[in-house]
Amino acid sequence: MFNRSANGSRSQPPTPRTDLQVDPAAPAPAPAAAAHPQGFGAAPRAPVRNPSGFGADLVFEGKISGDGELLIDGLVKGEIHVSRLVIGEHAQIEGTVRGNSIEVRGRVHGNIEGKAVKLYESAHVEGDILHEQLSIDTGAYFQGRCQQYRQTAAQAAPSASVGFHPPAPSVTPAAAAAPVQGFAGQVIELDPAARS
């Protein structure tokens, strides 16, 4: 039915051409279109980005933010807020780290807030972790508290800004009235009923 020509006979598959010459210096042709090319109803594709990076010989002081991927092997003193963060084995971070996906192989002295947080065997973390998913490899050092955060359906709706936005912690009057000596941050009571 589909392989028949107008006169009713079966059509033969086309024979490949052998007279074409390929220029080795010419750029490679673009890949063929996907099975569902972009068009009506297709979601736009995000451009492919290369990760940004800080080498082991760099020192940075200040705030880093963006919606891309960041690889750090140097020293950063300050706040980091990116979509995906990889803290290398030689990295040292002093400050708050926020992102959707955070992989820690080096040292972090500060709080971590992320949807998916992974501490590898070489990780050394001193600070609290607020997360949706947390994975800690055997041998990783973690000194602090961790709290799992689950998104509700209303919070899962897409927002205008990119990144992990945990709910603001609630401070109880008892915790606010009794500051901890030597702690310059905010005291947060995780379970007030547990004190009774």
LUMBA-971700 format. One record per residue: chain; residue in one letter; z, y, x of N, C-alpha, C in turn; residue number from 1. Coordinates in pm, 1 decimal, decimal comma. Each point is the difference from the previous one (the first is absolute). Example, Ala and Ser with C-alpha at 12.3 -4.5 7.8 and 13.67 -1.06 7.14 Angstrom:
% residues 2
  chaine  residu      n_c3      n_c2      n_c1     ca_c3     ca_c2     ca_c1      c_c3      c_c2      c_c1  num
       A       A     780,0    -569,0    1319,0       0,0     119,0     -89,0       0,0     120,0      90,0    1
       A       S     -72,0     105,0     -35,0       6,0     119,0      82,0      73,0     109,0     -77,0    2
***
This chain:
% residues 196
  chaine  residu      n_c3      n_c2      n_c1     ca_c3     ca_c2     ca_c1      c_c3      c_c2      c_c1  num
       A       M       0,0    -118,7      82,2       0,0     118,7     -82,2       0,0     125,3      86,7    1
       A       F      94,1       9,7      96,4       7,5     119,8      82,2     -94,6      -5,7     119,1    2
       A       N     -40,2    -117,4      40,5     -86,8     -13,7     116,5    -146,6     -15,7     -37,4    3
       A       R     -35,1      29,0    -121,4    -139,1     -15,4     -41,8     -69,1     136,0       4,8    4
       A       S    -124,1      -4,2      41,5     -79,3     122,8       2,6     -60,8      21,6    -138,1    5
       A       A     -75,8     106,8     -12,4     -58,4      34,6    -128,5     -96,8    -108,1     -48,7    6
       A       N     -63,6     -74,8      92,0     -95,7    -101,5     -43,9      67,1    -133,9     -27,2    7
       A       G     135,1      -9,1      11,9      70,4    -122,2     -35,9      32,8     -90,0     116,1    8
       A       S     -60,8      21,6     117,0      32,4     -86,7     114,2     126,1      50,6      69,3    9
       A       R      65,7     -91,4      71,9     122,0      38,0      72,3     -37,9      86,6     119,9   10
       A       S      75,6     105,8      19,8     -26,3      86,4     115,3      71,9     -54,3     122,3   11
       A       Q     -56,0      21,0     114,4      57,6     -46,2     125,9      91,1     109,9      55,3   12
       A       P     107,3     -41,1      71,1      85,8     103,1      60,6     -78,5      74,4     106,3   13
       A       P      31,5     125,4      20,6     -74,2      78,0      99,1      25,3     -56,0     140,4   14
       A       T    -103,6       6,4      82,6      14,1     -48,2     137,2      52,9     114,3      85,2   15
       A       P      89,4     -31,3      96,9      54,5     106,4      83,5    -106,5      57,0      91,9   16
       A       R      10,5     128,2      29,4     -95,8      66,8      87,2      39,5     -25,7     144,2   17
       A       T     -97,4     -26,3      82,1      26,1     -26,1     141,7     -59,6     108,3      88,6   18
       A       D     -65,1     100,0     -59,3     -65,5     103,2      78,3      88,8     122,1      25,4   19
       A       L     128,6      -3,2     -42,1      88,3     114,6      17,2      66,1      -4,1     137,3   20
       A       Q      10,3     113,3      64,8      65,3      12,1     129,9     132,9      73,3     -20,5   21
       A       V     106,3     -45,0      70,9     132,0      61,3      -9,6      25,9      77,3     127,4   22
       A       D      36,8     126,8     -14,3      33,3      84,3     114,6     146,7     -21,7      34,1   23
       A       P      33,5     -55,3     118,8     140,3     -26,4      32,9      83,1     126,4      10,9   24
       A       A     -59,5     115,9      26,9      75,2     124,6      11,7      25,9      65,2    -134,9   25
       A       A     -64,8     -47,9    -103,9      17,1      59,5    -132,3     136,4     -38,3     -57,3   26
       A       P      59,9      89,7     -78,5     128,3     -33,9     -60,9     -14,5    -114,2     -99,1   27
       A       A     108,4     -75,3     -15,8      -1,1    -112,7     -93,5     -16,4      51,4    -141,4   28
       A       P     -69,1     -74,9     -84,4     -16,7      45,1    -137,7     134,0      -2,0     -73,3   29
       A       A      10,0      83,8    -100,7     122,1       4,9     -81,0      16,1    -130,9     -74,2   30
       A       P     125,8     -45,3     -20,7      19,8    -125,0     -73,3     -52,6      11,4    -142,0   31
       A       A     -36,5    -111,7     -54,9     -52,7      -2,8    -136,9     106,0      46,7     -97,1   32
       A       A     -43,4      52,0    -110,9      92,7      49,1    -101,2      84,5    -113,5     -53,4   33
       A       A     119,3      33,7     -42,2      91,3    -100,2     -54,9     -55,0     -52,3    -131,5   34
       A       A      59,3    -108,7     -47,0     -45,8     -60,8    -124,8       8,2      99,6    -115,3   35
       A       H      97,7      89,6       7,0      14,9     102,8    -103,0      -9,8     135,5      67,7   36
       A       P    -120,4      52,5      17,4     -13,0     128,4      67,9      68,8     109,3     -80,7   37
       A       Q      38,1     105,5      71,6      66,9     108,9     -70,6     -94,9      58,9    -102,3   38
       A       G      53,1      27,9    -110,4     -77,8      55,9    -108,8      93,7      28,3    -114,7   39
       A       F     -49,9      -6,8    -118,5      81,2      28,0    -116,6     117,4     -97,3      -7,6   40
       A       G     120,0      51,5      -9,1     119,1     -83,7     -15,1      56,0     -54,8     129,4   41
       A       A     -67,2      20,2     111,5      50,3     -51,9     127,3      96,8     100,8      61,2   42
       A       A     109,5     -50,4      55,7      97,0      86,7      65,1     -56,6      46,3     133,0   43
       A       P      21,9     126,6      36,0     -51,3      46,9     128,0      73,1     -70,5     113,7   44
       A       R     -73,4     -28,6     105,6      59,7     -68,8     114,2      63,9     102,0      92,2   45
       A       A     119,1     -34,4      50,2      67,4      87,7      94,5     -71,1      -9,6     134,7   46
       A       P     -13,7     112,1      67,8     -65,7      -6,3     129,9      87,5     -77,9      98,3   47
       A       V     -65,0     -72,9      89,1      72,5     -76,6     100,1      47,5      97,0     107,4   48
       A       R     130,8      -4,1      29,1      56,7      90,2      99,1      57,9     -79,5     115,2   49
       A       N     -13,9      52,3     117,2      65,6     -58,6     115,0     142,5      53,9       5,9   50
       A       P      95,6     -82,3      42,1     137,5      47,3       7,6      16,8     103,5     110,4   51
       A       S      91,0      93,7     -22,8      36,9      96,4     102,7     107,7     -63,4      85,6   52
       A       G      18,5      48,8     120,8      98,7     -63,1      85,7      65,7      94,6      98,5   53
       A       F     123,6     -34,6      39,0      74,8      66,7     105,9      25,1    -103,9     107,6   54
       A       G     -45,8      26,2     119,7      18,5     -93,0     110,0     141,4       2,1      53,8   55
       A       A      31,1     -97,1      85,4     134,5     -15,8      55,7      40,5     119,4      85,8   56
       A       D     -95,1      75,8      52,3      31,3     112,4      87,5      14,0     133,0     -74,9   57
       A       L      -2,5      -2,5    -133,7       8,4     123,5     -78,1     137,4      19,1     -62,4   58
       A       V      42,4     126,3      -8,4     124,2      38,7     -67,0     -37,3     103,8    -104,0   59
       A       F      48,5     -19,3    -122,7     -31,7      91,6    -109,5     129,2      39,4     -69,8   60
       A       E      18,5     129,6     -25,3     114,2      48,8     -75,4     -53,6      79,1    -118,7   61
       A       G      46,2     -38,5    -120,8     -44,9      69,3    -119,7     -24,6     -96,1    -113,7   62
       A       K     -74,4      47,6     -99,0     -28,7     -79,0    -120,2    -145,2     -48,0       3,7   63
       A       I     -18,7    -129,0     -29,1    -134,1     -58,6      -8,1     -19,9     -47,0    -143,1   64
       A       S    -108,9      41,7     -63,3     -28,2     -46,8    -136,2    -149,6     -14,5     -17,8   65
       A       G     -36,7     -88,2     -91,6    -140,0     -22,7     -30,7     -15,0    -123,4     -85,8   66
       A       D    -121,8     -29,2     -42,1     -23,2    -115,5     -86,3     -72,4    -112,1      73,4   67
       A       G      -4,5       7,4     130,3     -69,9    -101,7      78,1      95,9     -97,1      66,6   68
       A       E     -53,1     -67,5     103,3      75,4     -98,6      75,3      34,4      58,1     136,2   69
       A       L     124,0     -25,1      45,0      46,3      53,3     127,0      61,3    -111,4      83,3   70
       A       L     -43,3      -8,6     126,9      55,2     -95,2      94,9      76,7      79,2     104,8   71
       A       I     128,0     -34,6      21,7      82,7      74,6      94,2      51,6     -94,1     107,9   72
       A       D     -15,4      41,7     125,8      59,3     -70,2     112,8      83,3      94,9      84,9   73
       A       G       0,7     129,3     -31,0      73,9      98,9      76,3     131,5      36,9     -66,5   74
       A       L      52,3     116,8      34,8     126,5      51,2     -53,6     -29,2     105,8    -104,5   75
       A       V      57,4     -16,6    -119,1     -14,8      98,2    -107,3     138,7      39,6     -46,6   76
       A       K      28,0     131,5       1,8     125,1      53,9     -51,4     -36,0      84,7    -120,9   77
       A       G      32,3     -50,1    -118,3     -32,1      72,9    -121,3     -34,0     -93,6    -113,1   78
       A       E     -53,4      55,8    -106,4     -31,5     -75,6    -121,2    -145,2     -46,4       3,5   79
       A       I     -20,9    -125,0     -44,0    -134,9     -56,4      -8,8     -23,2     -44,9    -142,9   80
       A       H    -109,0      45,5     -61,7     -34,4     -39,5    -136,7    -150,7     -24,4      -5,2   81
       A       V     -38,4    -128,5      10,0    -140,4     -39,2      -4,7     -14,5    -120,1     -91,7   82
       A       S    -122,5     -34,3     -33,7     -23,6    -112,6     -89,3      35,0    -132,5      67,8   83
       A       R     -49,6     -19,9     123,7      28,9    -123,7      72,7      43,0      37,1     140,0   84
       A       L     113,2     -57,2      43,7      55,3      32,2     130,4      27,8    -127,7      77,6   85
       A       V     -46,0      -1,8     124,3      30,0    -110,8      90,6      74,3      60,4     118,6   86
       A       I     125,0     -43,5      18,5      82,9      47,3     110,4      -4,9    -107,8     106,9   87
       A       G     -64,9      29,4     110,9     -22,5     -97,0     106,1     126,4     -36,3      75,7   88
       A       E      -9,1    -103,0      85,4     115,3     -51,2      74,0      61,2     103,5      92,9   89
       A       H     -78,7      92,5      51,4      50,4      99,4      94,1      36,2     132,1     -68,6   90
       A       A     -14,2       6,6    -131,1      24,8     123,3     -73,7     148,8      23,6     -21,0   91
       A       Q      35,8     128,6      -6,3     134,9      42,2     -35,7     -12,9     111,3    -101,8   92
       A       I      60,4     -23,4    -116,3      -5,7      97,6    -108,4     141,5      48,0     -27,5   93
       A       E      19,5     131,9      -3,4     128,1      58,7     -34,6     -23,8      90,4    -120,2   94
       A       G      25,2     -53,4    -119,7     -22,5      75,9    -121,9     -34,6     -91,5    -115,0   95
       A       T     -28,6      59,9    -113,4     -31,3     -74,3    -121,6    -145,8     -43,5       0,4   96
       A       V     -22,1    -123,8     -43,3    -134,4     -57,9      -6,4     -28,9     -36,0    -145,1   97
       A       R    -114,3      46,0     -53,4     -39,4     -31,2    -137,8    -144,9     -44,7      -1,4   98
       A       G     -29,8     -97,2     -88,5    -137,6     -44,2     -13,4     -12,0    -115,0     -97,4   99
       A       N    -122,4     -36,2     -32,8     -23,1    -114,7     -87,5      23,5    -129,9      75,3  100
       A       S     -54,8      -9,5     119,8      11,8    -120,4      82,2      52,1      42,1     136,6  101
       A       I     114,4     -57,7      39,8      60,9      35,9     127,9      28,1    -127,5      78,3  102
       A       E     -55,2      -9,4     119,8      23,8    -112,5      90,1      74,7      54,4     120,8  103
       A       V     115,6     -61,9      30,4      82,3      47,6     110,5       7,7    -108,1     107,0  104
       A       R     -44,8      35,5     118,8      12,7     -87,4     116,6      86,0      66,1     107,5  105
       A       G      18,3     130,8      -9,1      76,2      76,3      98,0     133,6      45,5     -55,5  106
       A       R      47,6     116,7      47,8     132,2      52,4     -36,0     -11,6     112,5    -102,5  107
       A       V      84,6      -5,4    -102,2       9,8     106,6     -99,3     146,5      35,3     -15,2  108
       A       H      32,4     126,8      23,2     134,7      49,8     -23,1     -11,5     101,6    -113,8  109
       A       G      13,3     -49,2    -122,8     -16,6      81,9    -119,0     -33,1     -88,9    -117,8  110
       A       N     -11,3      59,9    -115,3     -24,8     -75,6    -122,9    -148,5     -32,7     -15,7  111
       A       I     -24,5    -111,6     -68,0    -135,8     -45,5     -29,1     -13,3     -13,5    -151,1  112
       A       E    -105,4      57,1     -56,3     -27,7     -10,9    -143,3    -144,8     -45,1     -15,0  113
       A       G     -20,4    -118,6     -60,7    -135,7     -49,1     -14,0     -13,0    -106,7    -106,0  114
       A       K    -120,8     -16,7     -50,2     -25,8    -107,0     -96,2      14,1    -135,1      67,4  115
       A       A     -68,1     -19,8     111,8       6,0    -125,9      74,0      44,8      32,3     142,6  116
       A       V     117,6     -50,2      37,3      55,7      25,4     133,0      14,5    -133,8      70,7  117
       A       K     -50,3      -8,0     122,6      10,9    -123,6      78,9      58,2      33,8     135,7  118
       A       L     110,7     -68,2      34,1      61,6      13,3     131,1     -36,3    -124,6      79,9  119
       A       Y     -73,9      18,7     107,6     -39,5    -111,3      85,1     112,3     -34,6      96,5  120
       A       E     -15,8    -108,6      72,1     102,5     -52,0      90,4      47,1     104,4     100,6  121
       A       S     -87,7      85,6      46,5      34,5      99,9     101,0      54,9     129,4     -59,6  122
       A       A      14,7       8,8    -132,2      45,2     122,6     -66,3     147,8      26,0      25,3  123
       A       H      34,4     128,2       8,5     138,9      44,5      14,7      15,3     119,8     -93,0  124
       A       V      67,9     -20,0    -112,8      12,4     103,9    -102,0     147,2      32,5     -22,5  125
       A       E      33,6     128,1      12,2     132,6      50,0     -32,5     -18,1     104,9    -108,3  126
       A       G      22,3     -40,5    -123,5     -17,7      89,5    -113,9     -18,0     -81,3    -125,9  127
       A       D      -1,9      67,7    -111,6     -13,0     -65,8    -130,2    -147,2     -21,9     -33,0  128
       A       I     -25,0    -104,2     -79,6    -136,5     -31,6     -42,7      -4,2      -4,6    -151,5  129
       A       L     -86,2      80,6     -60,3     -27,1      -1,8    -143,5    -139,6     -58,0     -14,4  130
       A       H     -15,0    -106,6     -78,5    -124,8     -75,0       0,6     -25,5     -66,4    -133,7  131
       A       E    -125,5     -43,1     -20,3     -34,8     -92,6    -108,0      -1,0    -141,1      55,7  132
       A       Q     -61,7     -16,7     117,9      -5,1    -130,1      67,3      49,7      19,9     142,1  133
       A       L      87,9     -91,9      44,1      54,1       8,0     134,9     -10,8    -136,0      65,5  134
       A       S     -49,7      -2,0     122,9     -11,4    -122,3      77,3      59,3      27,0     137,6  135
       A       I      94,7     -86,5      42,5      63,5      15,7     130,2     -17,4    -130,1      76,9  136
       A       D     -72,0       7,0     112,1     -20,0    -117,9      83,4     128,0     -34,2      75,4  137
       A       T      14,1    -126,8      34,3     112,8     -45,1      80,9      -5,0      71,3     134,4  138
       A       G     112,8      54,1      42,5       7,4      71,9     126,5      -5,5     150,0     -15,3  139
       A       A     -41,6      51,0    -115,4      -3,6     144,9     -22,4     143,4      51,4     -14,4  140
       A       Y      25,1     121,0      50,0     132,0      62,0     -11,1      -6,0     104,2    -110,6  141
       A       F      93,4      -8,1     -93,6       6,7      95,0    -110,8     146,2      31,4     -26,3  142
       A       Q      37,4     126,8      18,2     135,2      45,4     -29,4     -12,0     111,0    -103,3  143
       A       G      42,3     -29,4    -121,0      -9,0      96,9    -108,2       6,2     -70,2    -133,2  144
       A       R     -33,0      71,5    -103,3      -1,6     -56,7    -134,8    -144,0      -7,3     -47,6  145
       A       C     -25,8     -97,2     -85,5    -132,6      -7,1     -60,6      17,5      -3,8    -151,1  146
       A       Q     -89,0      65,9     -68,2       2,4       4,3    -145,8    -140,9     -23,2     -50,3  147
       A       Q     -12,5     -98,8     -90,7    -130,4     -27,5     -58,2     -25,2      95,1    -114,7  148
       A       Y    -119,3      51,2      -4,0     -42,7      92,4    -104,3    -114,9     -64,7     -74,4  149
       A       R       9,2      -6,2    -131,6    -108,8     -56,3     -81,2     -58,7     109,9     -85,7  150
       A       Q    -132,4       9,1       2,6     -70,4      99,2     -79,7      -7,4     -43,0    -145,2  151
       A       T      22,9      94,6     -90,4     -20,6     -26,7    -141,4    -146,9      24,4     -31,5  152
       A       A     -42,7     -38,9    -118,6    -140,4      17,9     -39,7     -38,0     147,2      -0,7  153
       A       A      91,1      87,1     -43,2     -29,1     143,5      -3,9     -16,7      55,5     140,4  154
       A       Q      79,3     -49,6      97,0     -10,2      48,0     137,2    -122,2     -56,3      69,4  155
       A       A     -49,7    -113,9     -46,3    -114,5     -64,2      64,5    -130,8      71,2     -31,5  156
       A       A      -0,3      90,4     -99,2    -121,5      73,5     -34,6     -43,4      82,2     120,7  157
       A       P    -129,1       8,7      26,0     -46,0      74,1     117,5      38,8     146,7      -8,8  158
       A       S      41,4      54,5     111,5      35,9     141,2       4,8     -97,0      73,2      90,9  159
       A       A      14,8     130,5       5,7     -91,4      81,0      79,2      24,1     -16,3     149,3  160
       A       S     123,1     -30,6      40,7      28,2     -11,8     142,9       5,2    -145,1      42,5  161
       A       V     -35,8     -23,7     125,6      -3,2    -134,3      55,2     131,9     -26,1      69,6  162
       A       G      45,8    -123,2      -4,7     119,1     -36,6      75,3     108,4     -54,5     -88,3  163
       A       F     106,3     -40,6      64,1     113,1     -60,8     -67,5      95,9     109,6     -41,2  164
       A       H      35,2       4,6    -127,5      90,1     101,9     -51,3     114,1     -68,3     -74,0  165
       A       P     108,6     -35,6      70,2     112,0     -66,6     -66,4      74,3      97,5     -89,7  166
       A       P      77,3     -52,8     -95,2      76,2      88,8     -86,1     108,8      68,9      81,3  167
       A       A      39,3     119,5     -43,3     107,2      70,9      68,6     131,2     -74,3     -22,7  168
       A       P      76,6     -24,7     106,4     126,5     -70,7     -17,2     100,1      87,7     -73,8  169
       A       S      85,8     -63,5     -77,2     101,4      75,0     -72,4     129,3      -3,0      79,3  170
       A       V      63,2     114,5      14,2     124,6      11,1      73,6     112,3       8,7    -100,5  171
       A       T      99,6     -86,7      13,8     113,7       2,0     -91,3      98,6     106,5      46,2  172
       A       P      78,3      58,7     -91,5      97,3     102,0      38,6     100,5     -52,5     103,0  173
       A       A      42,8    -126,1     -10,1      96,5     -54,9      94,4     -58,9      -5,2     140,1  174
       A       A    -125,2     -36,0      10,8     -63,7      -7,6     130,6     -22,7     138,6      57,9  175
       A       A     -32,2      96,8     -84,7     -23,9     134,6      47,5     129,9      65,6      45,3  176
       A       A     112,7     -35,9     -60,9     127,6      60,2      33,5      61,4     -60,8     125,2  177
       A       A     -42,8    -118,9      40,6      60,1     -67,2     114,5    -104,3     -26,9     107,3  178
       A       P     -32,0     103,5      81,6    -100,1     -22,4     104,4      53,4     -92,6     108,3  179
       A       V     -89,1     -72,3      62,3      35,4     -93,0     106,6       1,1      75,9     131,4  180
       A       Q     104,0     -19,5      81,0      11,3      67,4     128,7    -112,4     -46,3      93,0  181
       A       G     -62,4      94,0      69,8    -103,5     -34,5      95,7    -136,4     -25,1     -61,8  182
       A       F     -12,4      16,7    -131,0    -126,9     -23,6     -67,4     -48,7     132,4     -54,6  183
       A       A    -113,3      47,5      48,5     -50,1     131,2     -37,9     -89,3      -4,6    -123,1  184
       A       G     -32,1    -117,5     -49,3     -92,0     -12,8    -113,6      71,9       1,2    -133,0  185
       A       Q     -71,2     -36,3    -102,2      51,2      -3,7    -135,3      57,3    -138,3     -28,5  186
       A       V     117,3      -5,7     -60,0      61,6    -127,4     -34,6     -51,2     -40,7    -137,5  187
       A       I     -50,7    -122,0      -8,9     -57,9     -49,4    -124,2      77,3    -123,3     -42,6  188
       A       E      55,1       2,1    -119,5      72,1    -114,8     -54,1    -101,8     -89,4     -68,7  189
       A       L     -19,6    -121,3      52,9    -102,2     -88,8     -53,6      48,0     -70,0    -126,1  190
       A       D     126,1     -37,6      -6,7      52,7     -70,0    -116,8     142,0      49,1     -27,1  191
       A       P      17,1     106,0     -81,0     133,1      53,7     -23,8      95,1     -99,9     -67,2  192
       A       A     -51,7     -95,4     -74,8      86,6     -96,4     -70,3      62,2     -98,7      97,9  193
       A       A     -59,6     -19,3     116,7      50,9     -97,0      96,7     129,0      48,6      65,6  194
       A       R      31,6     129,3      -6,5     120,4      54,6      62,7     123,7     -29,8     -83,3  195
       A       S     -13,0     -35,6    -125,7     115,4     -22,9     -88,6      59,7    -135,8      21,6  196
***
